[in-house]
Amino acid sequence: MYKDWDFDKVIDRSGTASMKWEPSVLSAIFGKGKENLLPLWVADMDFECPTAVRKAMEKRLEHQIYGYSLIDPVYFKALISWYRRRHQWEIDENWISTTPGIVPAINYIVQRFSNPGDKVIIQTPVYYPFAKAINNNGRQILENPLQIEGDHYKMNFVDLEKKAKDPRAKMVILCSPHNPVGRVWTKDELEQFGEICIKNNILIISDEIHCDLIMPGFKHICFPTISEEFAQNSITGIAASKTFNLAGLQQSSIIIPNANIKRELTSQIENLGFANSIGGTLFGAIAAAAAYNEAEAWLDDLIDYLNDNFIYLKTTLESQLPGVKVYDLQGTYLVWVDFSKLELNSQRMVQVLEEDARIALDHGDWFGKNGTGFERFNIACPRAILEKAVESVISSIKKAI
Ligand SMILES: Cc1ncc(COP(=O)(O)O)c(C=O)c1O
């Protein structure tokens, strides 16, 4: 196979206003003096996106008129074909509602389908903008904490059932695959989860933004494909943005098979005043379509590269730092690591990682109280960067304990 990509290539991202690398962002998030940490935090990859994506945007760029635009129909066709091919999900074009991001969509869904004071269930530790969307909109978080079993996390259905019965519980935000614990939920788990929610009239928001980043041996099941009942009671968020590293282009979609829910959300989107009510962007749609249509081989190769990075991280950290546990990576490129058994409390651990190892990671407690003592490593970077980070973590911790 001819490859015009090289995931080993280290690319200088300085001066590109990259949120992950920008010194002003690093110091705002991690504190003064942390401007130059090596960033393995926010979920963004240090790889060039597929060439086909750049070419498609260049072609449109040459036209030199970038006025109000519709979402190019090629986007819908490409998305439908991708989900049919990769996920055996037959999406009807009428179900698609474009959005400049899944996070904004979660916020306007919460606004539309719950009232202030209502409760929204999340499965902690989980992607922290879920909690923010609930709190910032005056709703209450109802935690259904995940449970640890051996090398992986599982859902607690007994607790879910209890929480779902709360009369103020209105919706649940499912993270599938799960960021940060790296789980790809099985059909069986999703069935149990969905049945409990539907029985208790809980609307399911299924955030499947990581659904294409599945490690060898695992299979992602799109929630609405399980049954017509699941499809009618859920809203699913998808995007090419994580898969192909296009997050700056602000193009995502929510899939809503239930026509009443779709109608209500469309009016909510109009209320928010998105341009032409399209909720996406000219270049974002073109880029995503090109990726879906032309970059499947790039993605397959990426997954192998990420899996090799994961094996390197797990074997190196666990052999060099006894007591450290690296959880299985079934999906996403975000690895969940437990440092809590080391003789360092979590505050000291953060200090060692940032002030001595000089790396920026998402700290476990950002994802919920039960994440304390854990760190999330973003391994979507050239191996040389990952090696540099892992080596400094090991030598700094060895010095500190
Ligand atoms: C689970 C999850 N949902 C959503 C997002 C971000 O979505 P968007 O950029 O489309 O708002 C991320 C980014 O890391 C994520 O991990």
The ligand as an SDF file (V2000), in Angstrom:
LIG
                    3D

 16 16  0  0  0  0  0  0  0  0999 V2000
  -16.4310   12.2050   24.7630 C   0  0  0  0  0  0  0  0  0  0  0  0
  -16.1770   13.5020   24.0590 C   0  0  0  0  0  0  0  0  0  0  0  0
  -17.2110   14.2090   23.5780 N   0  0  0  0  0  0  0  0  0  0  0  0
  -17.0310   15.3670   22.9220 C   0  0  0  0  0  0  0  0  0  0  0  0
  -15.7710   15.8940   22.7300 C   0  0  0  0  0  0  0  0  0  0  0  0
  -15.5960   17.1870   22.0250 C   0  0  0  0  0  0  0  0  0  0  0  0
  -16.5650   17.3730   21.0600 O   0  0  0  0  0  0  0  0  0  0  0  0
  -16.6760   18.6580   20.1520 P   0  0  0  0  0  0  0  0  0  0  0  0
  -15.2840   19.1290   19.8650 O   0  0  0  0  0  0  0  0  0  0  0  0
  -17.3820   18.1490   18.9460 O   0  0  0  0  0  0  0  0  0  0  0  0
  -17.4860   19.6440   20.9180 O   0  0  0  0  0  0  0  0  0  0  0  0
  -14.6640   15.1830   23.2180 C   0  0  0  0  0  0  0  0  0  0  0  0
  -13.3160   15.7270   23.0730 C   0  0  0  0  0  0  0  0  0  0  0  0
  -12.3830   15.2980   23.6730 O   0  0  0  0  0  0  0  0  0  0  0  0
  -14.8730   13.9590   23.8880 C   0  0  0  0  0  0  0  0  0  0  0  0
  -13.8570   13.2340   24.3690 O   0  0  0  0  0  0  0  0  0  0  0  0
  1  2  1  0
  2  3  1  0
  2 15  2  0
  3  4  2  0
  4  5  1  0
  5  6  1  0
  5 12  2  0
  6  7  1  0
  7  8  1  0
  8  9  2  0
  8 10  1  0
  8 11  1  0
 12 13  1  0
 12 15  1  0
 13 14  2  0
 15 16  1  0
M  END
$$$$
